[in-house]
Amino acid sequence: MAERKITQTEAAKLVDMKQPDLSKLFRGRLKLVSVEKLLRMLTAFDQDVEIAVKPNRKRGEAGRITFIPA
C-alpha cells in the first residue's frame, strides 16, 4: 500500500474485501481469508507466490508451514 500510495480502503477494493476485514487481516486475523483469497490478494499487489513442497527433515513429526518473505 505504501509503494502504491493507496489507503486501506482503496486496497480493500482492489482485493474485493471490506476495509474493516482487511484491517483485521493486517493485525493477524488470517482465519478471515482462505488460502486462495490470500494468494489472489498477493498477486493483486504484484507479488509472485511460490509454493515448495519437500519432505520433513524429522521423521515422526508433523510438517510445518513457513512464510519466507523475499
mmCIF file as Biopython writes it, N, C-alpha, C and O atoms, coordinates in Angstrom:
data_model
#
loop_
_atom_site.group_PDB
_atom_site.id
_atom_site.type_symbol
_atom_site.label_atom_id
_atom_site.label_alt_id
_atom_site.label_comp_id
_atom_site.label_asym_id
_atom_site.label_entity_id
_atom_site.label_seq_id
_atom_site.pdbx_PDB_ins_code
_atom_site.Cartn_x
_atom_site.Cartn_y
_atom_site.Cartn_z
_atom_site.occupancy
_atom_site.B_iso_or_equiv
_atom_site.auth_seq_id
_atom_site.auth_asym_id
_atom_site.pdbx_PDB_model_num
ATOM 1   N N  . MET A ? 1  ? 0.825   -1.184  0.000  1.0 0.0 1  A 1 
ATOM 2   C CA . MET A ? 1  ? 0.000   0.000   0.000  1.0 0.0 1  A 1 
ATOM 3   C C  . MET A ? 1  ? 0.872   1.252   0.000  1.0 0.0 1  A 1 
ATOM 4   O O  . MET A ? 1  ? 0.566   2.239   -0.668 1.0 0.0 1  A 1 
ATOM 5   N N  . ALA A ? 2  ? 1.957   1.194   0.755  1.0 0.0 2  A 1 
ATOM 6   C CA . ALA A ? 2  ? 2.843   2.354   0.828  1.0 0.0 2  A 1 
ATOM 7   C C  . ALA A ? 2  ? 3.476   2.639   -0.525 1.0 0.0 2  A 1 
ATOM 8   O O  . ALA A ? 2  ? 3.560   3.793   -0.945 1.0 0.0 2  A 1 
ATOM 9   N N  . GLU A ? 3  ? 3.927   1.576   -1.214 1.0 0.0 3  A 1 
ATOM 10  C CA . GLU A ? 3  ? 4.534   1.767   -2.532 1.0 0.0 3  A 1 
ATOM 11  C C  . GLU A ? 3  ? 3.563   2.393   -3.518 1.0 0.0 3  A 1 
ATOM 12  O O  . GLU A ? 3  ? 3.933   3.263   -4.306 1.0 0.0 3  A 1 
ATOM 13  N N  . ARG A ? 4  ? 2.321   1.942   -3.466 1.0 0.0 4  A 1 
ATOM 14  C CA . ARG A ? 4  ? 1.312   2.459   -4.396 1.0 0.0 4  A 1 
ATOM 15  C C  . ARG A ? 4  ? 0.673   3.748   -3.904 1.0 0.0 4  A 1 
ATOM 16  O O  . ARG A ? 4  ? -0.068  4.403   -4.637 1.0 0.0 4  A 1 
ATOM 17  N N  . LYS A ? 5  ? 0.963   4.105   -2.667 1.0 0.0 5  A 1 
ATOM 18  C CA . LYS A ? 5  ? 0.393   5.306   -2.047 1.0 0.0 5  A 1 
ATOM 19  C C  . LYS A ? 5  ? -1.130  5.267   -2.089 1.0 0.0 5  A 1 
ATOM 20  O O  . LYS A ? 5  ? -1.786  6.211   -2.528 1.0 0.0 5  A 1 
ATOM 21  N N  . ILE A ? 6  ? -1.676  4.134   -1.612 1.0 0.0 6  A 1 
ATOM 22  C CA . ILE A ? 6  ? -3.127  3.991   -1.547 1.0 0.0 6  A 1 
ATOM 23  C C  . ILE A ? 6  ? -3.539  3.744   -0.097 1.0 0.0 6  A 1 
ATOM 24  O O  . ILE A ? 6  ? -2.749  3.287   0.729  1.0 0.0 6  A 1 
ATOM 25  N N  . THR A ? 7  ? -4.783  4.058   0.176  1.0 0.0 7  A 1 
ATOM 26  C CA . THR A ? 7  ? -5.319  3.863   1.522  1.0 0.0 7  A 1 
ATOM 27  C C  . THR A ? 7  ? -5.761  2.415   1.700  1.0 0.0 7  A 1 
ATOM 28  O O  . THR A ? 7  ? -5.842  1.641   0.747  1.0 0.0 7  A 1 
ATOM 29  N N  . GLN A ? 8  ? -6.041  2.082   2.947  1.0 0.0 8  A 1 
ATOM 30  C CA . GLN A ? 8  ? -6.554  0.745   3.231  1.0 0.0 8  A 1 
ATOM 31  C C  . GLN A ? 8  ? -7.896  0.526   2.533  1.0 0.0 8  A 1 
ATOM 32  O O  . GLN A ? 8  ? -8.185  -0.584  2.087  1.0 0.0 8  A 1 
ATOM 33  N N  . THR A ? 9  ? -8.699  1.554   2.436  1.0 0.0 9  A 1 
ATOM 34  C CA . THR A ? 9  ? -9.991  1.455   1.752  1.0 0.0 9  A 1 
ATOM 35  C C  . THR A ? 9  ? -9.786  1.153   0.273  1.0 0.0 9  A 1 
ATOM 36  O O  . THR A ? 9  ? -10.485 0.311   -0.289 1.0 0.0 9  A 1 
ATOM 37  N N  . GLU A ? 10 ? -8.838  1.829   -0.361 1.0 0.0 10 A 1 
ATOM 38  C CA . GLU A ? 10 ? -8.546  1.575   -1.771 1.0 0.0 10 A 1 
ATOM 39  C C  . GLU A ? 10 ? -7.971  0.173   -1.965 1.0 0.0 10 A 1 
ATOM 40  O O  . GLU A ? 10 ? -8.301  -0.506  -2.937 1.0 0.0 10 A 1 
ATOM 41  N N  . ALA A ? 11 ? -7.119  -0.256  -1.048 1.0 0.0 11 A 1 
ATOM 42  C CA . ALA A ? 11 ? -6.543  -1.599  -1.128 1.0 0.0 11 A 1 
ATOM 43  C C  . ALA A ? 11 ? -7.630  -2.654  -0.969 1.0 0.0 11 A 1 
ATOM 44  O O  . ALA A ? 11 ? -7.614  -3.672  -1.662 1.0 0.0 11 A 1 
ATOM 45  N N  . ALA A ? 12 ? -8.558  -2.422  -0.076 1.0 0.0 12 A 1 
ATOM 46  C CA . ALA A ? 12 ? -9.655  -3.363  0.138  1.0 0.0 12 A 1 
ATOM 47  C C  . ALA A ? 12 ? -10.482 -3.531  -1.134 1.0 0.0 12 A 1 
ATOM 48  O O  . ALA A ? 12 ? -10.873 -4.645  -1.480 1.0 0.0 12 A 1 
ATOM 49  N N  . LYS A ? 13 ? -10.744 -2.436  -1.822 1.0 0.0 13 A 1 
ATOM 50  C CA . LYS A ? 13 ? -11.485 -2.515  -3.085 1.0 0.0 13 A 1 
ATOM 51  C C  . LYS A ? 13 ? -10.698 -3.308  -4.118 1.0 0.0 13 A 1 
ATOM 52  O O  . LYS A ? 13 ? -11.271 -4.091  -4.875 1.0 0.0 13 A 1 
ATOM 53  N N  . LEU A ? 14 ? -9.391  -3.105  -4.151 1.0 0.0 14 A 1 
ATOM 54  C CA . LEU A ? 14 ? -8.537  -3.795  -5.115 1.0 0.0 14 A 1 
ATOM 55  C C  . LEU A ? 14 ? -8.588  -5.305  -4.940 1.0 0.0 14 A 1 
ATOM 56  O O  . LEU A ? 14 ? -8.530  -6.048  -5.920 1.0 0.0 14 A 1 
ATOM 57  N N  . VAL A ? 15 ? -8.698  -5.763  -3.695 1.0 0.0 15 A 1 
ATOM 58  C CA . VAL A ? 15 ? -8.703  -7.205  -3.419 1.0 0.0 15 A 1 
ATOM 59  C C  . VAL A ? 15 ? -10.101 -7.732  -3.107 1.0 0.0 15 A 1 
ATOM 60  O O  . VAL A ? 15 ? -10.256 -8.854  -2.624 1.0 0.0 15 A 1 
ATOM 61  N N  . ASP A ? 16 ? -11.121 -6.912  -3.387 1.0 0.0 16 A 1 
ATOM 62  C CA . ASP A ? 16 ? -12.516 -7.317  -3.204 1.0 0.0 16 A 1 
ATOM 63  C C  . ASP A ? 16 ? -12.804 -7.756  -1.763 1.0 0.0 16 A 1 
ATOM 64  O O  . ASP A ? 16 ? -13.239 -8.879  -1.506 1.0 0.0 16 A 1 
ATOM 65  N N  . MET A ? 17 ? -12.545 -6.835  -0.843 1.0 0.0 17 A 1 
ATOM 66  C CA . MET A ? 17 ? -12.705 -7.119  0.573  1.0 0.0 17 A 1 
ATOM 67  C C  . MET A ? 17 ? -13.192 -5.848  1.268  1.0 0.0 17 A 1 
ATOM 68  O O  . MET A ? 17 ? -12.947 -4.745  0.779  1.0 0.0 17 A 1 
ATOM 69  N N  . LYS A ? 18 ? -13.864 -5.988  2.376  1.0 0.0 18 A 1 
ATOM 70  C CA . LYS A ? 18 ? -14.284 -4.826  3.147  1.0 0.0 18 A 1 
ATOM 71  C C  . LYS A ? 18 ? -13.085 -4.295  3.934  1.0 0.0 18 A 1 
ATOM 72  O O  . LYS A ? 18 ? -12.247 -5.066  4.402  1.0 0.0 18 A 1 
ATOM 73  N N  . GLN A ? 19 ? -13.016 -2.971  4.072  1.0 0.0 19 A 1 
ATOM 74  C CA . GLN A ? 19 ? -11.873 -2.356  4.745  1.0 0.0 19 A 1 
ATOM 75  C C  . GLN A ? 19 ? -11.694 -2.864  6.176  1.0 0.0 19 A 1 
ATOM 76  O O  . GLN A ? 19 ? -10.561 -3.148  6.564  1.0 0.0 19 A 1 
ATOM 77  N N  . PRO A ? 20 ? -12.755 -2.993  6.984  1.0 0.0 20 A 1 
ATOM 78  C CA . PRO A ? 20 ? -12.539 -3.497  8.349  1.0 0.0 20 A 1 
ATOM 79  C C  . PRO A ? 20 ? -11.943 -4.910  8.368  1.0 0.0 20 A 1 
ATOM 80  O O  . PRO A ? 20 ? -11.149 -5.236  9.250  1.0 0.0 20 A 1 
ATOM 81  N N  . ASP A ? 21 ? -12.328 -5.750  7.389  1.0 0.0 21 A 1 
ATOM 82  C CA . ASP A ? 21 ? -11.768 -7.101  7.319  1.0 0.0 21 A 1 
ATOM 83  C C  . ASP A ? 21 ? -10.298 -7.058  6.913  1.0 0.0 21 A 1 
ATOM 84  O O  . ASP A ? 21 ? -9.493  -7.841  7.418  1.0 0.0 21 A 1 
ATOM 85  N N  . LEU A ? 22 ? -9.946  -6.156  6.011  1.0 0.0 22 A 1 
ATOM 86  C CA . LEU A ? 22 ? -8.548  -6.012  5.623  1.0 0.0 22 A 1 
ATOM 87  C C  . LEU A ? 22 ? -7.720  -5.540  6.820  1.0 0.0 22 A 1 
ATOM 88  O O  . LEU A ? 22 ? -6.602  -6.010  7.027  1.0 0.0 22 A 1 
ATOM 89  N N  . SER A ? 23 ? -8.258  -4.634  7.587  1.0 0.0 23 A 1 
ATOM 90  C CA . SER A ? 23 ? -7.576  -4.155  8.787  1.0 0.0 23 A 1 
ATOM 91  C C  . SER A ? 23 ? -7.325  -5.305  9.765  1.0 0.0 23 A 1 
ATOM 92  O O  . SER A ? 23 ? -6.240  -5.419  10.335 1.0 0.0 23 A 1 
ATOM 93  N N  . LYS A ? 24 ? -8.331  -6.146  9.952  1.0 0.0 24 A 1 
ATOM 94  C CA . LYS A ? 24 ? -8.179  -7.303  10.842 1.0 0.0 24 A 1 
ATOM 95  C C  . LYS A ? 24 ? -7.119  -8.264  10.312 1.0 0.0 24 A 1 
ATOM 96  O O  . LYS A ? 24 ? -6.346  -8.837  11.079 1.0 0.0 24 A 1 
ATOM 97  N N  . LEU A ? 25 ? -7.095  -8.432  8.994  1.0 0.0 25 A 1 
ATOM 98  C CA . LEU A ? 25 ? -6.103  -9.311  8.375  1.0 0.0 25 A 1 
ATOM 99  C C  . LEU A ? 25 ? -4.695  -8.797  8.651  1.0 0.0 25 A 1 
ATOM 100 O O  . LEU A ? 25 ? -3.797  -9.574  8.976  1.0 0.0 25 A 1 
ATOM 101 N N  . PHE A ? 26 ? -4.505  -7.489  8.521  1.0 0.0 26 A 1 
ATOM 102 C CA . PHE A ? 26 ? -3.191  -6.897  8.796  1.0 0.0 26 A 1 
ATOM 103 C C  . PHE A ? 26 ? -2.787  -7.067  10.260 1.0 0.0 26 A 1 
ATOM 104 O O  . PHE A ? 26 ? -1.602  -7.033  10.593 1.0 0.0 26 A 1 
ATOM 105 N N  . ARG A ? 27 ? -3.772  -7.249  11.122 1.0 0.0 27 A 1 
ATOM 106 C CA . ARG A ? 27 ? -3.481  -7.461  12.541 1.0 0.0 27 A 1 
ATOM 107 C C  . ARG A ? 27 ? -3.380  -8.941  12.901 1.0 0.0 27 A 1 
ATOM 108 O O  . ARG A ? 27 ? -3.379  -9.303  14.078 1.0 0.0 27 A 1 
ATOM 109 N N  . GLY A ? 28 ? -3.293  -9.798  11.870 1.0 0.0 28 A 1 
ATOM 110 C CA . GLY A ? 28 ? -3.031  -11.208 12.116 1.0 0.0 28 A 1 
ATOM 111 C C  . GLY A ? 28 ? -4.227  -12.126 12.145 1.0 0.0 28 A 1 
ATOM 112 O O  . GLY A ? 28 ? -4.074  -13.305 12.464 1.0 0.0 28 A 1 
ATOM 113 N N  . ARG A ? 29 ? -5.412  -11.638 11.826 1.0 0.0 29 A 1 
ATOM 114 C CA . ARG A ? 29 ? -6.617  -12.481 11.821 1.0 0.0 29 A 1 
ATOM 115 C C  . ARG A ? 29 ? -6.719  -13.216 10.496 1.0 0.0 29 A 1 
ATOM 116 O O  . ARG A ? 29 ? -7.593  -12.915 9.683  1.0 0.0 29 A 1 
ATOM 117 N N  . LEU A ? 30 ? -5.834  -14.176 10.272 1.0 0.0 30 A 1 
ATOM 118 C CA . LEU A ? 30 ? -5.752  -14.874 8.993  1.0 0.0 30 A 1 
ATOM 119 C C  . LEU A ? 30 ? -6.931  -15.793 8.725  1.0 0.0 30 A 1 
ATOM 120 O O  . LEU A ? 30 ? -7.147  -16.199 7.583  1.0 0.0 30 A 1 
ATOM 121 N N  . LYS A ? 31 ? -7.691  -16.127 9.745  1.0 0.0 31 A 1 
ATOM 122 C CA . LYS A ? 31 ? -8.839  -17.009 9.541  1.0 0.0 31 A 1 
ATOM 123 C C  . LYS A ? 31 ? -9.938  -16.342 8.721  1.0 0.0 31 A 1 
ATOM 124 O O  . LYS A ? 31 ? -10.895 -16.996 8.306  1.0 0.0 31 A 1 
ATOM 125 N N  . LEU A ? 32 ? -9.797  -15.051 8.492  1.0 0.0 32 A 1 
ATOM 126 C CA . LEU A ? 32 ? -10.809 -14.321 7.726  1.0 0.0 32 A 1 
ATOM 127 C C  . LEU A ? 32 ? -10.752 -14.622 6.235  1.0 0.0 32 A 1 
ATOM 128 O O  . LEU A ? 32 ? -11.723 -14.386 5.517  1.0 0.0 32 A 1 
ATOM 129 N N  . VAL A ? 33 ? -9.612  -15.146 5.760  1.0 0.0 33 A 1 
ATOM 130 C CA . VAL A ? 33 ? -9.474  -15.385 4.328  1.0 0.0 33 A 1 
ATOM 131 C C  . VAL A ? 33 ? -8.984  -16.803 4.062  1.0 0.0 33 A 1 
ATOM 132 O O  . VAL A ? 33 ? -8.245  -17.387 4.855  1.0 0.0 33 A 1 
ATOM 133 N N  . SER A ? 34 ? -9.408  -17.327 2.948  1.0 0.0 34 A 1 
ATOM 134 C CA . SER A ? 34 ? -8.932  -18.641 2.526  1.0 0.0 34 A 1 
ATOM 135 C C  . SER A ? 34 ? -7.536  -18.493 1.927  1.0 0.0 34 A 1 
ATOM 136 O O  . SER A ? 34 ? -7.093  -17.386 1.622  1.0 0.0 34 A 1 
ATOM 137 N N  . VAL A ? 35 ? -6.872  -19.592 1.769  1.0 0.0 35 A 1 
ATOM 138 C CA . VAL A ? 35 ? -5.560  -19.581 1.129  1.0 0.0 35 A 1 
ATOM 139 C C  . VAL A ? 35 ? -5.691  -19.039 -0.289 1.0 0.0 35 A 1 
ATOM 140 O O  . VAL A ? 35 ? -4.851  -18.260 -0.740 1.0 0.0 35 A 1 
ATOM 141 N N  . GLU A ? 36 ? -6.735  -19.449 -0.984 1.0 0.0 36 A 1 
ATOM 142 C CA . GLU A ? 36 ? -6.959  -18.975 -2.351 1.0 0.0 36 A 1 
ATOM 143 C C  . GLU A ? 36 ? -7.106  -17.457 -2.382 1.0 0.0 36 A 1 
ATOM 144 O O  . GLU A ? 36 ? -6.509  -16.794 -3.230 1.0 0.0 36 A 1 
ATOM 145 N N  . LYS A ? 37 ? -7.888  -16.908 -1.471 1.0 0.0 37 A 1 
ATOM 146 C CA . LYS A ? 37 ? -8.087  -15.455 -1.409 1.0 0.0 37 A 1 
ATOM 147 C C  . LYS A ? 37 ? -6.775  -14.744 -1.080 1.0 0.0 37 A 1 
ATOM 148 O O  . LYS A ? 37 ? -6.469  -13.701 -1.658 1.0 0.0 37 A 1 
ATOM 149 N N  . LEU A ? 38 ? -6.009  -15.305 -0.159 1.0 0.0 38 A 1 
ATOM 150 C CA . LEU A ? 38 ? -4.728  -14.707 0.195  1.0 0.0 38 A 1 
ATOM 151 C C  . LEU A ? 38 ? -3.786  -14.683 -1.008 1.0 0.0 38 A 1 
ATOM 152 O O  . LEU A ? 38 ? -3.093  -13.691 -1.233 1.0 0.0 38 A 1 
ATOM 153 N N  . LEU A ? 39 ? -3.759  -15.769 -1.781 1.0 0.0 39 A 1 
ATOM 154 C CA . LEU A ? 39 ? -2.915  -15.807 -2.974 1.0 0.0 39 A 1 
ATOM 155 C C  . LEU A ? 39 ? -3.364  -14.772 -4.000 1.0 0.0 39 A 1 
ATOM 156 O O  . LEU A ? 39 ? -2.532  -14.116 -4.628 1.0 0.0 39 A 1 
ATOM 157 N N  . ARG A ? 40 ? -4.657  -14.626 -4.168 1.0 0.0 40 A 1 
ATOM 158 C CA . ARG A ? 40 ? -5.179  -13.613 -5.097 1.0 0.0 40 A 1 
ATOM 159 C C  . ARG A ? 40 ? -4.799  -12.208 -4.641 1.0 0.0 40 A 1 
ATOM 160 O O  . ARG A ? 40 ? -4.459  -11.351 -5.457 1.0 0.0 40 A 1 
ATOM 161 N N  . MET A ? 41 ? -4.860  -11.980 -3.325 1.0 0.0 41 A 1 
ATOM 162 C CA . MET A ? 41 ? -4.504  -10.673 -2.781 1.0 0.0 41 A 1 
ATOM 163 C C  . MET A ? 41 ? -3.028  -10.371 -3.039 1.0 0.0 41 A 1 
ATOM 164 O O  . MET A ? 41 ? -2.678  -9.262  -3.443 1.0 0.0 41 A 1 
ATOM 165 N N  . LEU A ? 42 ? -2.176  -11.350 -2.805 1.0 0.0 42 A 1 
ATOM 166 C CA . LEU A ? 42 ? -0.743  -11.142 -3.015 1.0 0.0 42 A 1 
ATOM 167 C C  . LEU A ? 42 ? -0.436  -10.829 -4.471 1.0 0.0 42 A 1 
ATOM 168 O O  . LEU A ? 42 ? 0.354   -9.930  -4.758 1.0 0.0 42 A 1 
ATOM 169 N N  . THR A ? 43 ? -1.054  -11.564 -5.394 1.0 0.0 43 A 1 
ATOM 170 C CA . THR A ? 43 ? -0.784  -11.313 -6.809 1.0 0.0 43 A 1 
ATOM 171 C C  . THR A ? 43 ? -1.381  -9.976  -7.255 1.0 0.0 43 A 1 
ATOM 172 O O  . THR A ? 43 ? -0.852  -9.341  -8.167 1.0 0.0 43 A 1 
ATOM 173 N N  . ALA A ? 44 ? -2.478  -9.542  -6.623 1.0 0.0 44 A 1 
ATOM 174 C CA . ALA A ? 44 ? -3.053  -8.238  -6.945 1.0 0.0 44 A 1 
ATOM 175 C C  . ALA A ? 44 ? -2.089  -7.113  -6.589 1.0 0.0 44 A 1 
ATOM 176 O O  . ALA A ? 44 ? -2.133  -6.037  -7.185 1.0 0.0 44 A 1 
ATOM 177 N N  . PHE A ? 45 ? -1.219  -7.366  -5.615 1.0 0.0 45 A 1 
ATOM 178 C CA . PHE A ? 45 ? -0.214  -6.384  -5.222 1.0 0.0 45 A 1 
ATOM 179 C C  . PHE A ? 45 ? 1.145   -6.698  -5.829 1.0 0.0 45 A 1 
ATOM 180 O O  . PHE A ? 45 ? 2.187   -6.414  -5.238 1.0 0.0 45 A 1 
ATOM 181 N N  . ASP A ? 46 ? 1.117   -7.291  -7.020 1.0 0.0 46 A 1 
ATOM 182 C CA . ASP A ? 46 ? 2.327   -7.529  -7.814 1.0 0.0 46 A 1 
ATOM 183 C C  . ASP A ? 46 ? 3.357   -8.415  -7.121 1.0 0.0 46 A 1 
ATOM 184 O O  . ASP A ? 46 ? 4.561   -8.212  -7.273 1.0 0.0 46 A 1 
ATOM 185 N N  . GLN A ? 47 ? 2.883   -9.387  -6.368 1.0 0.0 47 A 1 
ATOM 186 C CA . GLN A ? 47 ? 3.776   -10.324 -5.698 1.0 0.0 47 A 1 
ATOM 187 C C  . GLN A ? 47 ? 3.712   -11.666 -6.414 1.0 0.0 47 A 1 
ATOM 188 O O  . GLN A ? 47 ? 2.630   -12.128 -6.777 1.0 0.0 47 A 1 
ATOM 189 N N  . ASP A ? 48 ? 4.857   -12.288 -6.618 1.0 0.0 48 A 1 
ATOM 190 C CA . ASP A ? 48 ? 4.900   -13.652 -7.113 1.0 0.0 48 A 1 
ATOM 191 C C  . ASP A ? 48 ? 4.812   -14.576 -5.904 1.0 0.0 48 A 1 
ATOM 192 O O  . ASP A ? 48 ? 5.379   -14.282 -4.851 1.0 0.0 48 A 1 
ATOM 193 N N  . VAL A ? 49 ? 4.107   -15.683 -6.054 1.0 0.0 49 A 1 
ATOM 194 C CA . VAL A ? 49 ? 3.952   -16.641 -4.967 1.0 0.0 49 A 1 
ATOM 195 C C  . VAL A ? 49 ? 4.509   -17.977 -5.427 1.0 0.0 49 A 1 
ATOM 196 O O  . VAL A ? 49 ? 4.127   -18.488 -6.480 1.0 0.0 49 A 1 
ATOM 197 N N  . GLU A ? 50 ? 5.407   -18.537 -4.643 1.0 0.0 50 A 1 
ATOM 198 C CA . GLU A ? 50 ? 5.962   -19.855 -4.935 1.0 0.0 50 A 1 
ATOM 199 C C  . GLU A ? 50 ? 5.609   -20.778 -3.781 1.0 0.0 50 A 1 
ATOM 200 O O  . GLU A ? 50 ? 5.729   -20.405 -2.614 1.0 0.0 50 A 1 
ATOM 201 N N  . ILE A ? 51 ? 5.175   -21.978 -4.116 1.0 0.0 51 A 1 
ATOM 202 C CA . ILE A ? 51 ? 4.862   -22.981 -3.097 1.0 0.0 51 A 1 
ATOM 203 C C  . ILE A ? 51 ? 5.786   -24.163 -3.336 1.0 0.0 51 A 1 
ATOM 204 O O  . ILE A ? 51 ? 5.756   -24.784 -4.398 1.0 0.0 51 A 1 
ATOM 205 N N  . ALA A ? 52 ? 6.601   -24.464 -2.343 1.0 0.0 52 A 1 
ATOM 206 C CA . ALA A ? 52 ? 7.537   -25.588 -2.448 1.0 0.0 52 A 1 
ATOM 207 C C  . ALA A ? 52 ? 7.136   -26.650 -1.431 1.0 0.0 52 A 1 
ATOM 208 O O  . ALA A ? 52 ? 6.929   -26.350 -0.255 1.0 0.0 52 A 1 
ATOM 209 N N  . VAL A ? 53 ? 7.029   -27.874 -1.884 1.0 0.0 53 A 1 
ATOM 210 C CA . VAL A ? 53 ? 6.686   -28.992 -1.007 1.0 0.0 53 A 1 
ATOM 211 C C  . VAL A ? 53 ? 7.910   -29.887 -0.927 1.0 0.0 53 A 1 
ATOM 212 O O  . VAL A ? 53 ? 8.450   -30.307 -1.950 1.0 0.0 53 A 1 
ATOM 213 N N  . LYS A ? 54 ? 8.347   -30.179 0.296  1.0 0.0 54 A 1 
ATOM 214 C CA . LYS A ? 54 ? 9.517   -31.032 0.477  1.0 0.0 54 A 1 
ATOM 215 C C  . LYS A ? 54 ? 9.321   -31.902 1.715  1.0 0.0 54 A 1 
ATOM 216 O O  . LYS A ? 54 ? 8.514   -31.572 2.584  1.0 0.0 54 A 1 
ATOM 217 N N  . PRO A ? 55 ? 10.042  -32.993 1.797  1.0 0.0 55 A 1 
ATOM 218 C CA . PRO A ? 55 ? 9.872   -33.884 2.946  1.0 0.0 55 A 1 
ATOM 219 C C  . PRO A ? 55 ? 10.318  -33.208 4.241  1.0 0.0 55 A 1 
ATOM 220 O O  . PRO A ? 55 ? 11.235  -32.387 4.256  1.0 0.0 55 A 1 
ATOM 221 N N  . ASN A ? 56 ? 9.641   -33.580 5.325  1.0 0.0 56 A 1 
ATOM 222 C CA . ASN A ? 56 ? 10.028  -33.104 6.639  1.0 0.0 56 A 1 
ATOM 223 C C  . ASN A ? 56 ? 11.370  -33.729 7.006  1.0 0.0 56 A 1 
ATOM 224 O O  . ASN A ? 56 ? 11.607  -34.906 6.732  1.0 0.0 56 A 1 
ATOM 225 N N  . ARG A ? 57 ? 12.235  -32.953 7.618  1.0 0.0 57 A 1 
ATOM 226 C CA . ARG A ? 57 ? 13.563  -33.454 7.964  1.0 0.0 57 A 1 
ATOM 227 C C  . ARG A ? 57 ? 13.537  -34.433 9.134  1.0 0.0 57 A 1 
ATOM 228 O O  . ARG A ? 57 ? 14.431  -35.271 9.255  1.0 0.0 57 A 1 
ATOM 229 N N  . LYS A ? 58 ? 12.541  -34.339 9.985  1.0 0.0 58 A 1 
ATOM 230 C CA . LYS A ? 58 ? 12.494  -35.200 11.166 1.0 0.0 58 A 1 
ATOM 231 C C  . LYS A ? 58 ? 11.327  -36.166 11.034 1.0 0.0 58 A 1 
ATOM 232 O O  . LYS A ? 58 ? 10.166  -35.756 11.011 1.0 0.0 58 A 1 
ATOM 233 N N  . ARG A ? 59 ? 11.639  -37.427 10.948 1.0 0.0 59 A 1 
ATOM 234 C CA . ARG A ? 59 ? 10.578  -38.435 10.829 1.0 0.0 59 A 1 
ATOM 235 C C  . ARG A ? 59 ? 9.771   -38.482 12.113 1.0 0.0 59 A 1 
ATOM 236 O O  . ARG A ? 59 ? 10.296  -38.294 13.211 1.0 0.0 59 A 1 
ATOM 237 N N  . GLY A ? 60 ? 8.488   -38.737 11.948 1.0 0.0 60 A 1 
ATOM 238 C CA . GLY A ? 60 ? 7.612   -38.865 13.106 1.0 0.0 60 A 1 
ATOM 239 C C  . GLY A ? 60 ? 7.031   -37.547 13.582 1.0 0.0 60 A 1 
ATOM 240 O O  . GLY A ? 60 ? 6.161   -37.543 14.453 1.0 0.0 60 A 1 
ATOM 241 N N  . GLU A ? 61 ? 7.485   -36.436 13.038 1.0 0.0 61 A 1 
ATOM 242 C CA . GLU A ? 61 ? 6.950   -35.129 13.414 1.0 0.0 61 A 1 
ATOM 243 C C  . GLU A ? 61 ? 6.108   -34.592 12.268 1.0 0.0 61 A 1 
ATOM 244 O O  . GLU A ? 61 ? 6.361   -34.894 11.101 1.0 0.0 61 A 1 
ATOM 245 N N  . ALA A ? 62 ? 5.112   -33.798 12.611 1.0 0.0 62 A 1 
ATOM 246 C CA . ALA A ? 62 ? 4.270   -33.183 11.589 1.0 0.0 62 A 1 
ATOM 247 C C  . ALA A ? 62 ? 5.098   -32.188 10.786 1.0 0.0 62 A 1 
ATOM 248 O O  . ALA A ? 62 ? 6.053   -31.603 11.297 1.0 0.0 62 A 1 
ATOM 249 N N  . GLY A ? 63 ? 4.728   -32.006 9.542  1.0 0.0 63 A 1 
ATOM 250 C CA . GLY A ? 63 ? 5.382   -30.996 8.719  1.0 0.0 63 A 1 
ATOM 251 C C  . GLY A ? 63 ? 5.078   -29.607 9.237  1.0 0.0 63 A 1 
ATOM 252 O O  . GLY A ? 63 ? 4.267   -29.442 10.149 1.0 0.0 63 A 1 
ATOM 253 N N  . ARG A ? 64 ? 5.715   -28.623 8.670  1.0 0.0 64 A 1 
ATOM 254 C CA . ARG A ? 64 ? 5.499   -27.254 9.117  1.0 0.0 64 A 1 
ATOM 255 C C  . ARG A ? 64 ? 5.244   -26.353 7.917  1.0 0.0 64 A 1 
ATOM 256 O O  . ARG A ? 64 ? 5.586   -26.687 6.782  1.0 0.0 64 A 1 
ATOM 257 N N  . ILE A ? 65 ? 4.649   -25.229 8.186  1.0 0.0 65 A 1 
ATOM 258 C CA . ILE A ? 65 ? 4.394   -24.219 7.163  1.0 0.0 65 A 1 
ATOM 259 C C  . ILE A ? 65 ? 5.237   -22.998 7.527  1.0 0.0 65 A 1 
ATOM 260 O O  . ILE A ? 65 ? 5.168   -22.496 8.649  1.0 0.0 65 A 1 
ATOM 261 N N  . THR A ? 66 ? 6.025   -22.532 6.575  1.0 0.0 66 A 1 
ATOM 262 C CA . THR A ? 66 ? 6.906   -21.400 6.817  1.0 0.0 66 A 1 
ATOM 263 C C  . THR A ? 66 ? 6.689   -20.335 5.763  1.0 0.0 66 A 1 
ATOM 264 O O  . THR A ? 66 ? 6.599   -20.642 4.575  1.0 0.0 66 A 1 
ATOM 265 N N  . PHE A ? 67 ? 6.604   -19.105 6.181  1.0 0.0 67 A 1 
ATOM 266 C CA . PHE A ? 67 ? 6.490   -17.975 5.264  1.0 0.0 67 A 1 
ATOM 267 C C  . PHE A ? 67 ? 7.850   -17.302 5.208  1.0 0.0 67 A 1 
ATOM 268 O O  . PHE A ? 67 ? 8.392   -16.898 6.237  1.0 0.0 67 A 1 
ATOM 269 N N  . ILE A ? 68 ? 8.399   -17.181 4.010  1.0 0.0 68 A 1 
ATOM 270 C CA . ILE A ? 68 ? 9.713   -16.573 3.828  1.0 0.0 68 A 1 
ATOM 271 C C  . ILE A ? 68 ? 9.559   -15.385 2.878  1.0 0.0 68 A 1 
ATOM 272 O O  . ILE A ? 68 ? 9.476   -15.572 1.664  1.0 0.0 68 A 1 
ATOM 273 N N  . PRO A ? 69 ? 9.520   -14.175 3.416  1.0 0.0 69 A 1 
ATOM 274 C CA . PRO A ? 69 ? 9.393   -13.021 2.523  1.0 0.0 69 A 1 
ATOM 275 C C  . PRO A ? 69 ? 10.674  -12.804 1.736  1.0 0.0 69 A 1 
ATOM 276 O O  . PRO A ? 69 ? 11.775  -13.037 2.235  1.0 0.0 69 A 1 
ATOM 277 N N  . ALA A ? 70 ? 10.513  -12.353 0.501  1.0 0.0 70 A 1 
ATOM 278 C CA . ALA A ? 70 ? 11.684  -12.130 -0.363 1.0 0.0 70 A 1 
ATOM 279 C C  . ALA A ? 70 ? 12.358  -10.826 -0.010 1.0 0.0 70 A 1 
ATOM 280 O O  . ALA A ? 70 ? 13.361  -10.463 -0.625 1.0 0.0 70 A 1 
#
